Amino acid sequence: MFVGTLHVTLHLEQTFSLKDKRRVVKSLMAKLANDFNISIAEVDHQDEHRMAALGMAIVANDGRFTQQVLDRIVSRLEGHPDVMLEDWHSDVV
């Protein structure tokens, strides 16, 4: 069994209130969870309307597959029009 974790810090340039941020982040989290079959939560910067930190986890029986999924998530975030990926860190155990 392999567990992969990914922590990302996002900058949300087009959000002007916490309500705007909540709309963007909830939509993004739902799409990522559905597309990649991962668990995801907002883990930091809840009170800042232009920053978000997301924590993600996946469990699989192949370590290489687990890392590939995490890499695909990072690629998806890098190309997302509503967010800018500032920092990320992944681990597979």
Kinemage of the C-alpha trace (Angstrom):
@kinemage 1
@onewidth
@group {chain A} dominant
@subgroup {mainchain}
@vectorlist {calphas} color= white
{ca met a 1} P 0.000 0.000 0.000
{ca phe a 2} L 1.258 3.453 -0.918
{ca val a 3} L -0.002 6.784 0.400
{ca gly a 4} L 0.648 9.924 -1.600
{ca thr a 5} L 0.213 13.401 -0.176
{ca leu a 6} L 0.331 16.747 -1.895
{ca his a 7} L 0.319 20.184 -0.294
{ca val a 8} L -0.168 23.185 -2.594
{ca thr a 9} L -0.251 26.908 -1.973
{ca leu a 10} L -2.350 28.860 -4.445
{ca his a 11} L -2.659 32.542 -5.228
{ca leu a 12} L -6.133 33.623 -6.363
{ca glu a 13} L -5.703 36.912 -8.209
{ca gln a 14} L -9.325 37.334 -9.320
{ca thr a 15} L -10.999 36.903 -5.918
{ca phe a 16} L -12.052 40.070 -4.138
{ca ser a 17} L -13.833 38.613 -1.115
{ca leu a 18} L -13.957 35.449 0.944
{ca lys a 19} L -17.203 34.599 -0.855
{ca asp a 20} L -15.410 34.748 -4.237
{ca lys a 21} L -12.593 32.626 -2.854
{ca arg a 22} L -14.987 30.053 -1.439
{ca arg a 23} L -16.699 29.697 -4.847
{ca val a 24} L -13.405 29.167 -6.702
{ca val a 25} L -11.825 26.863 -4.115
{ca lys a 26} L -14.906 24.664 -3.614
{ca ser a 27} L -15.320 24.244 -7.357
{ca leu a 28} L -11.633 23.420 -7.822
{ca met a 29} L -11.652 20.935 -4.937
{ca ala a 30} L -14.747 19.151 -6.282
{ca lys a 31} L -13.244 18.847 -9.778
{ca leu a 32} L -9.928 17.516 -8.481
{ca ala a 33} L -11.621 15.028 -6.141
{ca asn a 34} L -13.850 13.730 -8.946
{ca asp a 35} L -11.186 13.648 -11.674
{ca phe a 36} L -8.417 12.026 -9.625
{ca asn a 37} L -10.324 10.095 -6.919
{ca ile a 38} L -8.465 11.856 -4.086
{ca ser a 39} L -9.317 13.256 -0.681
{ca ile a 40} L -8.840 17.016 -0.512
{ca ala a 41} L -9.286 19.808 2.034
{ca glu a 42} L -8.426 23.461 2.478
{ca val a 43} L -5.763 23.380 5.189
{ca asp a 44} L -4.524 26.962 5.609
{ca his a 45} L -5.159 30.618 4.703
{ca gln a 46} L -8.916 30.291 5.309
{ca asp a 47} L -9.224 33.983 6.242
{ca glu a 48} L -7.215 35.368 3.318
{ca his a 49} L -9.233 36.003 0.173
{ca arg a 50} L -6.299 35.734 -2.270
{ca met a 51} L -4.471 32.720 -0.826
{ca ala a 52} L -5.421 29.087 -0.368
{ca ala a 53} L -3.557 26.009 0.801
{ca leu a 54} L -4.913 22.603 -0.137
{ca gly a 55} L -3.931 19.213 1.214
{ca met a 56} L -4.579 16.101 -0.875
{ca ala a 57} L -4.128 12.389 -0.299
{ca ile a 58} L -4.389 9.249 -2.392
{ca val a 59} L -4.002 5.585 -1.479
{ca ala a 60} L -3.000 3.045 -4.135
{ca asn a 61} L -1.203 -0.263 -4.539
{ca asp a 62} L 1.504 1.104 -6.898
{ca gly a 63} L 3.969 3.801 -5.826
{ca arg a 64} L 4.745 4.883 -9.387
{ca phe a 65} L 1.042 5.303 -10.171
{ca thr a 66} L 0.586 7.292 -6.962
{ca gln a 67} L 3.367 9.721 -7.926
{ca gln a 68} L 1.981 10.019 -11.474
{ca val a 69} L -1.425 11.044 -10.112
{ca leu a 70} L 0.172 13.697 -7.890
{ca asp a 71} L 2.211 14.997 -10.839
{ca arg a 72} L -0.927 15.203 -13.005
{ca ile a 73} L -2.676 17.211 -10.276
{ca val a 74} L 0.242 19.672 -10.183
{ca ser a 75} L 0.102 19.976 -13.981
{ca arg a 76} L -3.633 20.630 -13.839
{ca leu a 77} L -3.149 23.364 -11.252
{ca glu a 78} L -0.320 24.969 -13.244
{ca gly a 79} L -2.665 25.319 -16.210
{ca his a 80} L -5.744 26.427 -14.266
{ca pro a 81} L -6.945 29.900 -15.327
{ca asp a 82} L -8.297 30.977 -11.914
{ca val a 83} L -5.323 30.112 -9.697
{ca met a 84} L -1.565 30.490 -9.690
{ca leu a 85} L 0.401 27.642 -8.159
{ca glu a 86} L 2.926 29.281 -5.824
{ca asp a 87} L 4.370 26.270 -4.020
{ca trp a 88} L 3.839 22.549 -3.755
{ca his a 89} L 5.302 19.542 -2.013
{ca ser a 90} L 4.502 15.876 -2.533
{ca asp a 91} L 5.445 12.658 -0.725
{ca val a 92} L 4.795 9.021 -1.448
{ca val a 93} L 5.205 6.580 1.416
